[in-house]
Amino acid sequence: MNVRFIGFILIFFCVENSRVTSAQVLRSKGKMNQQFVMNDETVIVNQATGQRISYHAYDELLKKNPGRYRTQPVFDKFGKASSFALIPKTKSEVETGITLTLDEDGMPEIGKPIPPFVMNGLDGKTYDSEKLKGKYVLLGFWVKYEKPLYTFESTKIISDFIEENRGKGIEIVSLGTTINTDEECRKAIPKRNCGFIPVPDSFGFNHRYKVTETPFFILVDKKGIVRAMAPHTEFDKIRELSLR
């Protein structure tokens, strides 16, 4: 079986804000390279034509046009790369060799429905956006549950928000994505309330929703509409909302 590996780089950063102390969220810059396997069974769509092509045709096209195309995984509602888009590079990309594979273009929009998701929580439950209508949902996008970003102070901001609203009779389903495996999550997550249900092996959702900063949060209302979005350093934009 023919097999090809492609790398997919996500640039991420988190900056301090005057409203959040450095003890809560530290500055972090970096990039993550994920590798995806493509083979004869892979669904590949030529973005230029909108047509699906075979792996053989894809491979031949790349050989005949070296450096002229890039391949980008397309993430489905399960956070998996279920297909791949073959994208012609721009003149600038060809000349500079620099390609931005993920940006904010295509992120969910406030006032618009959240693109559907199905997440499997560390608690053994499945969280389907369609079945969650009638409840508020807070989606938190992380890389790994580890310092300097994942700390008691950083998660307390989330748990306080959840508990404050629970005291008002408002239930919020809070989920946190991560690249960590199930086993790693169980080791990293303390027994205290961290404010969200971890979703192991779910970093694909960061790609699906074009999240380029982490931690990042999206609040979805009872109708499945995006109510607010904010990085951790601006969580007050979410916390100060009056939910009912």
Buried (B, 14 or more C-beta within 10 A) or exposed (E): EEEBEBEBEBBBEBBBBEEBEEEBBBEBEEEBEBEBEBEEEBBBBBEEEEEEBEBEBBBEBBEEEEEEBBBBBBBBBBBBBBBBBBBEBEEEBEEEEEBEBBEEEEBBEEEEEBBEBBBBBBEEEEBEBEEBBEBBBBBBBBBBBEEEBBBEEBBBBBBEBBEEBEEEEBBBBBBBBBBBEEEBBEEBBEEEEBBBBBBBBBBBBBBBBBBBBBBBBBBBBBEBBBBBBBBBBBBBEBBEBEBE
